[in-house]
Amino acid sequence: METIITVAVIILMIVAGVILIHLLNAQHHERIAAFPYSEALRGSGRRSCPNRQVTEPTEPPVATHHENRAGGRR
């Protein structure tokens, strides 16, 4: 009897997980459909302004202790 209950609980947990994943996917697809060509969200790792030029440093980089020991910059 315990085995039947255990199997039933496992099957119910799997069904609950499938339903949850289905609902989350539907919500995600609705968001994509609502804003198909919107800009990237802030903080998502993408650059918000693709035309921005990268500024070059005005001073050369400072050598680290490791580079000095290895015979790098002086």
N, C-alpha and C positions, 0 to 999 in steps of 0.2 A: 504494500500500500504506500509506503514511504517513497518508493521508486517512482510510482505513478505521479505523486504530488510533485516530486522534484522535476520530473520531465515536463509536467504541465507548467510549472513556474518558469523553467528555462524557455519553453516555447512562448509563453506570454511575454517574457522579457525581450525576446527576439522580435516579436510582433510589435511591441511598444517602441523598440529602437528603429524598426523599419518605418513606422508611422512618423516618428519624430524626424528622421532624416528626410522623408518625403515632404513634410511640412516646411522644414528649413529650406529645402531646394526650391519649393514653390515660392516662398517668400523672397529668396534670392533672385529668381527669374522675374518676379514682379518688379523688383527694384531696377534690374537691368532694363526691362521694357519701359519703365517710366523715364529713365535718363540714359538713352542709348549712346549719346555723343557728348556727355558731360565731361568736364575736366577731371583730372585725378583729385581725390580727396587729399587735404593737407595731412602730412604725416604718413602717407602711404609709401614713401620711399621714391616716388616719382618726382621729377622736376616739374614745378608748376608753370614755369615760363621757358619754353623750348628755345626762344630766341636770345636768351640771356648769354652774354659773352663771359667767358671765364677770365678773370683778371689775373695778370701775371704778377708774381711777387716782385717788389721793388728792391729787396735785399736778398743776397744769396742765403741759402739755408745754413744754419749753424751746424758745424760738425759735432758729432757726439763723441763721447769718451771712447767708444768702441772703434769708431772710424780713425781716431788719432792713434790708437794702439796698433791697428792693422796697417798703418802706413798710408792711410787715406789722406784726406785734406789736412792741411796744416795752416 
